[in-house]
């Protein structure tokens, strides 16, 4: 099963970026997407940004992930 989580790019250095997943910050490779920009949302799978996405859709998806985590008595960090 593949899980892809949306996050917001905080800064970019070369082919990697720090991405914020609702307060959880992780280093992510952004080499697979065109023109990554600070402030944009990306979908991340296995440490790689695989697609950019609209902010509204990203925020909705993050809320859905949080609801799923709550239903399973998990923290969002448990699914990242």
NUBA-626927 format. One line per 2 residues: number of its first residue (from 1); their letters; for each residue x, z, y of N, C-alpha, C. Coordinates in Angstrom, 1 decimal, padded with zeros to 4 digits, always signed. Example, Ala and Ser with C-alpha at 12.3 -4.5 7.8 and 13.67 -1.06 7.14 Angstrom:
! NUBA-626927
1	AS	+013.2 +007.8 -005.7 +012.3 +007.8 -004.5 +013.2 +007.8 -003.3 | +012.8 +007.1 -002.2 +013.7 +007.1 -001.1 +012.9 +007.9 +000.0
//
This chain:
! NUBA-626927
1	XX	+000.8 +000.0 -001.2 +000.0 +000.0 +000.0 +000.9 +000.0 +001.2 | +000.5 -000.8 +002.2 +001.3 -000.8 +003.5 +000.5 -000.1 +004.6
3	XX	+001.3 +000.7 +005.3 +000.7 +001.4 +006.5 +001.5 +000.9 +007.7 | +000.7 +000.5 +008.7 +001.3 +000.1 +009.9 +000.7 +000.9 +011.1
5	XX	+001.5 +001.6 +011.8 +001.1 +002.6 +012.8 +001.4 +002.0 +014.2 | +000.5 +002.1 +015.1 +000.8 +001.7 +016.5 +001.5 +002.8 +017.3
7	XX	+002.4 +002.3 +018.2 +003.1 +003.2 +019.0 +003.5 +002.5 +020.3 | +003.9 +003.3 +021.3 +004.3 +002.8 +022.6 +005.8 +002.8 +022.8
9	XX	+006.3 +001.7 +023.2 +007.8 +001.6 +023.5 +008.1 +002.4 +024.7 | +009.1 +003.4 +024.5 +009.5 +004.2 +025.6 +010.8 +003.6 +026.3
11	XX	+011.7 +003.2 +025.5 +012.9 +002.5 +026.0 +013.5 +001.6 +024.9 | +014.3 +000.7 +025.4 +014.9 -000.3 +024.5 +016.4 -000.4 +024.7
13	XX	+017.1 -000.4 +023.6 +018.5 -000.5 +023.6 +019.0 -001.5 +022.5 | +019.3 -002.7 +022.9 +019.7 -003.7 +022.0 +018.5 -004.1 +021.1
15	XX	+018.6 -004.1 +019.8 +017.5 -004.4 +018.9 +016.7 -003.2 +018.4 | +016.9 -002.1 +019.1 +016.1 -000.9 +018.7 +015.5 -000.3 +019.9
17	XX	+014.5 +000.5 +019.6 +013.7 +001.1 +020.7 +013.3 +002.5 +020.2 | +013.0 +003.4 +021.2 +012.3 +004.6 +020.9 +010.8 +004.4 +021.1
19	XX	+010.1 +004.7 +020.1 +008.6 +004.4 +020.1 +007.9 +005.8 +020.0 | +006.9 +006.0 +020.8 +006.1 +007.2 +020.9 +004.8 +007.0 +020.1
21	XX	+004.7 +007.8 +019.0 +003.5 +007.7 +018.2 +002.7 +009.0 +018.5 | +001.9 +009.0 +019.6 +001.1 +010.1 +020.0 +001.9 +011.4 +020.0
23	XX	+003.1 +011.3 +020.7 +003.9 +012.5 +020.8 +005.1 +012.6 +019.8 | +005.0 +011.8 +018.8 +006.1 +011.8 +017.8 +007.0 +010.6 +018.1
25	XX	+008.2 +010.8 +018.5 +009.1 +009.8 +018.9 +010.1 +009.4 +017.8 | +010.2 +008.1 +017.5 +011.1 +007.6 +016.5 +011.8 +006.4 +016.9
27	XX	+013.0 +006.2 +016.3 +013.8 +005.0 +016.6 +013.2 +003.9 +015.7 | +013.0 +002.7 +016.3 +012.4 +001.6 +015.6 +013.2 +000.3 +015.9
29	XX	+013.3 -000.6 +014.9 +013.9 -001.9 +015.2 +012.9 -002.8 +015.8 | +013.2 -003.5 +016.9 +012.3 -004.4 +017.6 +012.7 -005.8 +017.5
31	XX	+013.7 -006.1 +016.6 +014.3 -007.5 +016.6 +013.3 -008.5 +016.0 | +012.2 -008.1 +015.4 +011.3 -009.0 +014.8 +010.2 -009.5 +015.7
33	XX	+010.1 -008.9 +016.9 +009.0 -009.3 +017.8 +009.7 -010.0 +019.1 | +008.9 -010.9 +019.7 +009.4 -011.6 +020.9 +009.2 -010.7 +022.1
35	XX	+010.2 -010.7 +022.9 +010.1 -010.0 +024.3 +009.5 -008.6 +024.2 | +010.1 -007.7 +023.5 +009.5 -006.3 +023.5 +009.8 -005.8 +024.9
37	XX	+008.8 -005.0 +025.4 +008.9 -004.4 +026.7 +008.5 -002.9 +026.7 | +009.2 -002.2 +027.5 +008.9 -000.8 +027.7 +007.4 -000.7 +028.2
39	XX	+006.7 +000.2 +027.6 +005.3 +000.4 +028.0 +004.3 -000.3 +027.1 | +004.8 -001.3 +026.4 +003.9 -002.1 +025.5 +003.7 -001.4 +024.2
41	XX	+002.6 -001.6 +023.5 +002.3 -001.1 +022.2 +002.7 -002.0 +021.1 | +003.3 -001.5 +020.0 +003.7 -002.3 +018.9 +003.1 -001.6 +017.6
43	XX	+002.9 -002.5 +016.6 +002.6 -001.9 +015.2 +003.9 -001.8 +014.5 | +004.1 -000.7 +013.9 +005.4 -000.4 +013.2 +005.1 -000.2 +011.7
45	XX	+005.9 -000.8 +010.9 +005.9 -000.6 +009.5 +007.3 -000.5 +009.0 | +007.6 +000.6 +008.2 +008.9 +000.8 +007.6 +010.0 +000.8 +008.6
47	XX	+009.8 +001.3 +009.8 +010.8 +001.3 +010.8 +011.0 +000.1 +011.6 | +010.2 -000.9 +011.4 +010.3 -002.2 +012.1 +009.0 -002.5 +012.9
49	XX	+009.2 -002.8 +014.2 +008.0 -003.3 +015.0 +007.7 -004.7 +014.5 | +006.5 -004.9 +014.0 +006.1 -006.2 +013.4 +005.2 -007.0 +014.2
51	XX	+004.6 -006.4 +015.3 +003.6 -007.1 +016.1 +003.3 -006.3 +017.4 | +003.1 -007.0 +018.5 +002.7 -006.3 +019.7 +001.2 -006.2 +019.7
53	XX	+000.6 -005.2 +020.3 -000.9 -005.2 +020.4 -001.4 -004.7 +021.7 | -002.6 -004.9 +022.0 -003.3 -004.6 +023.2 -003.4 -003.0 +023.2
55	XX	-003.2 -002.5 +024.4 -003.3 -001.0 +024.6 -004.6 -000.4 +024.1 | -005.7 -001.0 +024.5 -007.0 -000.5 +024.1 -007.1 -000.4 +022.6
57	XX	-006.7 -001.5 +021.9 -006.8 -001.5 +020.4 -005.8 -000.5 +019.8 | -004.7 -000.3 +020.4 -003.7 +000.6 +019.9 -004.2 +002.0 +020.0
59	XX	-004.8 +002.4 +021.2 -005.3 +003.7 +021.4 -006.4 +004.0 +020.4 | -007.3 +003.1 +020.2 -008.4 +003.2 +019.2 -007.8 +003.5 +017.8
61	XX	-006.8 +002.7 +017.4 -006.2 +002.8 +016.1 -005.5 +004.2 +015.9 | -004.8 +004.7 +017.0 -004.2 +006.0 +016.9 -005.2 +007.1 +016.7
63	XX	-006.4 +007.0 +017.4 -007.5 +007.9 +017.2 -008.0 +007.9 +015.7 | -008.1 +006.7 +015.2 -008.5 +006.6 +013.8 -007.5 +007.2 +012.8
65	XX	-006.2 +007.0 +013.1 -005.2 +007.6 +012.3 -005.3 +009.2 +012.4 | -005.5 +009.7 +013.6 -005.6 +011.1 +013.8 -006.8 +011.7 +013.0
67	XX	-007.9 +011.0 +013.0 -009.1 +011.4 +012.3 -008.8 +011.4 +010.8 | -008.2 +010.4 +010.3 -007.9 +010.4 +008.9 -006.9 +011.5 +008.5
69	XX	-006.0 +011.8 +009.3 -005.0 +012.9 +009.1 -005.8 +014.2 +009.1 | -006.7 +014.4 +010.0 -007.5 +015.6 +010.1 -008.3 +015.8 +008.9
71	XX	-008.9 +014.7 +008.4 -009.8 +014.8 +007.2 -009.0 +015.2 +006.0 | -007.7 +014.9 +005.9 -006.9 +015.2 +004.8 -006.1 +016.5 +005.0
73	XX	-006.3 +017.2 +006.1 -005.6 +018.4 +006.5 -004.1 +018.1 +006.7 | -003.8 +016.9 +007.3 -002.4 +016.5 +007.5 -002.2 +016.5 +009.0
75	XX	-000.9 +016.5 +009.4 -000.5 +016.3 +010.8 -000.2 +014.8 +010.9 | -000.4 +014.2 +012.1 -000.1 +012.8 +012.2 +001.3 +012.4 +011.8
77	XX	+002.3 +013.4 +011.9 +003.7 +013.2 +011.5 +003.8 +013.0 +010.0 | +002.8 +013.5 +009.3 +002.9 +013.4 +007.8 +002.6 +012.0 +007.3
79	XX	+002.0 +011.1 +008.2 +001.7 +009.8 +007.8 +002.7 +008.8 +008.3 | +003.6 +009.2 +009.2 +004.6 +008.3 +009.8 +005.7 +008.1 +008.8
//
